[in-house]
Amino acid sequence: MDFDQLETFLEVARLSSFSRAAEKRFRTQPA
């Protein structure tokens, strides 16, 4: 796990929403 993945994980935990975290981190949700 790299630092960017860790940051994304923390955003998901903070926002309680993968979609909002993905938008904030400019990532797409995996299928």
C-alpha positions as CSV (number, residue, x, y, z in Angstrom):
1,M,0.0,0.0,0.0
2,D,1.5,3.3,-1.0
3,F,0.9,6.7,0.6
4,D,-1.8,7.8,-2.0
5,Q,-3.8,4.6,-1.2
6,L,-3.5,5.3,2.5
7,E,-4.7,8.9,2.0
8,T,-7.7,7.6,0.0
9,F,-8.5,5.1,2.7
10,L,-8.5,7.8,5.4
11,E,-10.8,10.0,3.2
12,V,-13.3,7.1,2.9
13,A,-13.2,6.6,6.7
14,R,-13.6,10.3,7.4
15,L,-16.4,10.9,4.9
16,S,-18.1,7.5,5.4
17,S,-18.6,7.4,1.7
18,F,-16.4,5.8,-1.0
19,S,-18.0,7.9,-3.7
20,R,-17.4,11.2,-2.1
21,A,-13.9,10.2,-1.1
22,A,-13.2,9.2,-4.7
23,E,-14.5,12.5,-6.0
24,K,-12.3,14.3,-3.5
25,R,-9.3,12.2,-4.4
26,F,-10.1,12.3,-8.1
27,R,-10.4,8.5,-8.3
28,T,-13.0,6.2,-9.8
29,Q,-14.8,3.6,-7.9
30,P,-13.6,0.1,-8.7
31,A,-16.1,-2.3,-10.3
